[in-house]
Amino acid sequence: MRPSPERHGQLLATAAEVFAAEGYDATTVRRIADAAGMLAGSLYYHFDSKEAMLDEILSGFLDELREGYDAVLAAALGPRETLEALVTESFREIDRHRAAVAIYQKESRQLAAQPRFRHLADTQVHFEQAWLGTLERGVADGVFRDDLDIRLTYRFVRDTVWVAASWYRPGGLHRPEEIARQYLSVVLEGIAVPR
């Protein structure tokens, strides 16, 4: 009998939390099994390896993020609206996949060197093109300042959005859309009262 999709998802969620808290290399199959309340050998009934668990966790998050970003780009919004939608989608993904985002932030560079995780580099290029293209279009259209260093701006926005996975907790005081609105207000309008 195959494990239920529900149980499979629960085990992945547990593994994601352990990987996020302890790091991929430091996490053992036994530690994940303990957190799931089962014997380590029983975990192999669901997954063939620790690597397979991590790949499924990251692939689920990244596939969903890619679909979200692609939908934003397909909507053919103006550059400012596209930037706002990309930021909002990012915060929604942090809400849905906080542990996977934390793992990706900490581990992706090291993991991308391993054959099973080479797809992480391709995914990163795809996401980078979405952000850089939006910023370049905004400068060209006169919506964003023409003195922006596009690549530096991209890195600033990327890093300040995704670091939220370190403090955000789903079900907390603020919904992802509210956090995105506040973030965008700071990035696009600043925090100082105009003189």
Helices and strands as residue ranges (DSSP letters): H 5-22, H 29-36, H 40-43, H 50-74, H 79-96, H 98-111, G 115-117, H 119-140, H 150-162, G 163-166, H 176-189
